[in-house]
Amino acid sequence: MSGNRYQYLNEIEVAELYQLIDANDSSIELIDIRSHDESSQASIPGSQNIPLHDLPLRLSHLTQKQTVILYCQLGEKSAQACLYLANQGIHNTINLRGGFEAWKLSGLKVA
């Protein structure tokens, strides 16, 4: 988390997320907070789309049993969403550093 302007934000790198997905880790829930239009064009396999503006309406969907990994296009909005969720009492969130763009640039498969 060095150099991170969000002091209390947990983040994950693309390679770490890929390992969790590849291992079919059921303890994570991967959420794409981009718009439906953006998400429908391409997304990280196994993610579900809950647009940022719908997140407050879906708080009950996010359980404390799973680690929730959020991503957006570049990682900024999802970082803010993680902090918002923490303020709502949901502390099991992790931001994908660099967002979907970092995933694409790494050459990994998209859905």
C-alpha positions in Angstrom: 0.0 0.0 0.0 3.0 2.3 -0.3 2.2 5.5 -2.1 -1.5 4.9 -1.7 -3.4 8.1 -0.9 -6.2 6.0 0.6 -4.4 5.2 3.9 -6.7 2.4 5.1 -7.6 0.8 1.8 -6.8 -2.8 1.2 -5.7 -3.5 -2.4 -4.9 -6.5 -4.5 -2.7 -6.7 -7.6 -3.9 -8.3 -10.8 -1.6 -11.4 -10.4 -3.0 -12.1 -6.9 -6.6 -11.8 -8.1 -5.8 -14.1 -11.0 -4.5 -16.7 -8.6 -7.7 -16.5 -6.5 -9.9 -16.8 -9.6 -7.7 -19.6 -11.0 -8.0 -21.5 -7.8 -11.8 -21.1 -7.9 -11.6 -19.5 -4.4 -15.2 -19.4 -3.1 -14.3 -17.0 -0.3 -14.2 -14.0 -2.7 -16.9 -12.1 -4.4 -15.8 -10.1 -7.4 -17.8 -7.0 -8.2 -17.5 -4.7 -11.3 -18.9 -1.3 -10.3 -18.7 0.1 -13.8 -21.9 0.9 -15.7 -23.9 -1.9 -17.3 -22.8 -0.6 -20.7 -19.1 -0.8 -19.8 -19.4 -4.1 -18.1 -21.3 -5.7 -21.0 -18.5 -4.8 -23.4 -15.9 -6.8 -21.4 -15.3 -7.8 -17.8 -13.2 -10.0 -15.6 -14.5 -13.6 -15.7 -16.6 -14.5 -12.7 -17.4 -11.0 -11.7 -20.9 -9.6 -11.2 -21.9 -6.1 -12.2 -23.3 -3.8 -9.5 -22.9 -0.2 -10.9 -21.5 2.3 -8.4 -24.8 4.2 -8.3 -26.6 0.9 -7.3 -24.2 0.0 -4.5 -26.1 1.7 -1.7 -29.2 -0.2 -2.7 -27.3 -3.5 -2.6 -25.6 -3.4 0.8 -27.6 -6.4 2.1 -26.2 -8.4 -0.8 -22.7 -8.0 0.4 -22.1 -10.5 3.2 -19.4 -10.5 5.8 -18.8 -14.2 4.9 -16.9 -13.4 1.7 -14.1 -11.0 0.8 -15.5 -8.5 -1.6 -13.1 -7.4 -4.3 -14.3 -4.3 -6.2 -13.0 -3.0 -9.5 -13.8 -0.1 -11.9 -12.0 1.0 -15.1 -8.8 2.4 -13.4 -9.2 1.6 -9.7 -10.1 5.1 -8.4 -13.9 4.8 -8.1 -13.7 1.3 -6.7 -11.2 2.6 -4.1 -13.8 5.2 -3.1 -16.5 2.5 -3.1 -14.4 0.4 -0.7 -14.1 3.3 1.7 -17.8 4.0 1.4 -18.6 0.4 2.2 -16.3 0.5 5.2 -18.2 3.6 6.5 -21.3 1.4 6.1 -19.8 -1.3 8.4 -18.7 -3.6 5.6 -15.0 -4.0 6.2 -14.2 -7.1 4.1 -13.5 -5.1 0.9 -10.4 -5.0 -1.3 -9.8 -2.8 -4.3 -8.2 -4.1 -7.5 -5.2 -1.8 -8.0 -5.3 -0.4 -11.5 -8.8 -1.7 -12.2 -10.0 -3.4 -15.3 -7.4 -1.6 -17.4 -4.6 -3.3 -15.4 -6.3 -6.6 -15.9 -6.5 -6.1 -19.7 -2.9 -4.8 -19.9 -1.7 -7.9 -18.2 -3.1 -9.9 -21.1 -5.5 -12.0 -19.0 -8.7 -13.3 -20.5 -11.8 -11.1 -20.3 -15.4 -12.2 -20.5 
